[in-house]
Amino acid sequence: MPYVNIKITNERVTPEKKAALIKGATQLLVDVLDKNPNTTVVVIDEVDTDNWGIAGESITVRRKKGQ
């Protein structure tokens, strides 16, 4: 049973976009590894931008700087 964990920042990701991620990740495993889509699990974790950092700064700070 494949398990895919997608981590994204929680910035305006619509239910439609999440559904597209789940469908696309599932289809990728079907196409590349011939996995059964009925047993493929996809989990999306949304992380607050204060809790996600790059280059020593949180995403919140980087967004304020326009990065």
C-alpha positions as a Markdown table, in Angstrom:
| # | Residue | x | y | z |
|---|---|---|---|---|
| 1 | Met | 0.0 | 0.0 | 0.0 |
| 2 | Pro | 1.8 | 3.2 | -1.1 |
| 3 | Tyr | 1.7 | 6.2 | 1.2 |
| 4 | Val | 2.4 | 9.7 | -0.1 |
| 5 | Asn | 2.8 | 12.6 | 2.3 |
| 6 | Ile | 2.6 | 16.1 | 0.7 |
| 7 | Lys | 3.6 | 19.0 | 2.9 |
| 8 | Ile | 2.6 | 22.5 | 1.9 |
| 9 | Thr | 2.3 | 25.8 | 3.6 |
| 10 | Asn | -1.2 | 26.7 | 4.6 |
| 11 | Glu | -1.6 | 29.6 | 2.1 |
| 12 | Arg | -4.9 | 29.7 | 0.3 |
| 13 | Val | -4.9 | 26.1 | -1.0 |
| 14 | Thr | -8.4 | 25.4 | -2.2 |
| 15 | Pro | -10.2 | 22.1 | -1.8 |
| 16 | Glu | -10.1 | 21.8 | -5.6 |
| 17 | Lys | -6.3 | 22.1 | -5.6 |
| 18 | Lys | -5.9 | 19.6 | -2.9 |
| 19 | Ala | -8.1 | 17.2 | -4.8 |
| 20 | Ala | -5.9 | 17.7 | -7.9 |
| 21 | Leu | -2.8 | 16.9 | -5.8 |
| 22 | Ile | -4.4 | 13.7 | -4.5 |
| 23 | Lys | -5.5 | 12.6 | -7.9 |
| 24 | Gly | -2.2 | 13.5 | -9.5 |
| 25 | Ala | 0.0 | 11.8 | -6.9 |
| 26 | Thr | -2.2 | 8.7 | -7.1 |
| 27 | Gln | -2.1 | 8.6 | -10.9 |
| 28 | Leu | 1.7 | 9.0 | -10.8 |
| 29 | Leu | 2.1 | 5.9 | -8.7 |
| 30 | Val | -0.2 | 4.0 | -11.0 |
| 31 | Asp | 1.7 | 5.2 | -14.2 |
| 32 | Val | 5.2 | 4.8 | -12.9 |
| 33 | Leu | 5.0 | 1.9 | -10.4 |
| 34 | Asp | 1.8 | 0.1 | -11.6 |
| 35 | Lys | 0.3 | 0.6 | -8.1 |
| 36 | Asn | -3.3 | -0.1 | -7.3 |
| 37 | Pro | -5.1 | 3.3 | -6.9 |
| 38 | Asn | -7.6 | 1.7 | -4.5 |
| 39 | Thr | -4.8 | 1.0 | -2.0 |
| 40 | Thr | -2.8 | 4.2 | -2.5 |
| 41 | Val | -3.0 | 6.7 | 0.4 |
| 42 | Val | -2.2 | 10.4 | -0.1 |
| 43 | Val | -2.1 | 12.7 | 2.9 |
| 44 | Ile | -1.7 | 16.5 | 2.7 |
| 45 | Asp | -0.2 | 18.2 | 5.7 |
| 46 | Glu | -0.6 | 22.0 | 5.8 |
| 47 | Val | 2.1 | 23.7 | 7.8 |
| 48 | Asp | 1.7 | 27.2 | 9.2 |
| 49 | Thr | 4.2 | 29.6 | 7.6 |
| 50 | Asp | 5.6 | 30.4 | 11.1 |
| 51 | Asn | 6.6 | 26.7 | 11.3 |
| 52 | Trp | 8.4 | 26.4 | 8.0 |
| 53 | Gly | 11.8 | 27.9 | 7.4 |
| 54 | Ile | 14.3 | 28.3 | 4.6 |
| 55 | Ala | 17.8 | 29.8 | 4.9 |
| 56 | Gly | 17.3 | 30.6 | 8.6 |
| 57 | Glu | 14.0 | 32.5 | 8.3 |
| 58 | Ser | 10.4 | 31.5 | 8.5 |
| 59 | Ile | 8.3 | 31.6 | 5.4 |
| 60 | Thr | 6.2 | 34.3 | 7.1 |
| 61 | Val | 9.3 | 36.6 | 7.3 |
| 62 | Arg | 10.3 | 35.7 | 3.8 |
| 63 | Arg | 6.9 | 36.5 | 2.4 |
| 64 | Lys | 6.9 | 39.9 | 4.1 |
| 65 | Lys | 10.2 | 40.6 | 2.4 |
| 66 | Gly | 8.8 | 39.5 | -1.0 |
| 67 | Gln | 11.0 | 36.4 | -1.3 |
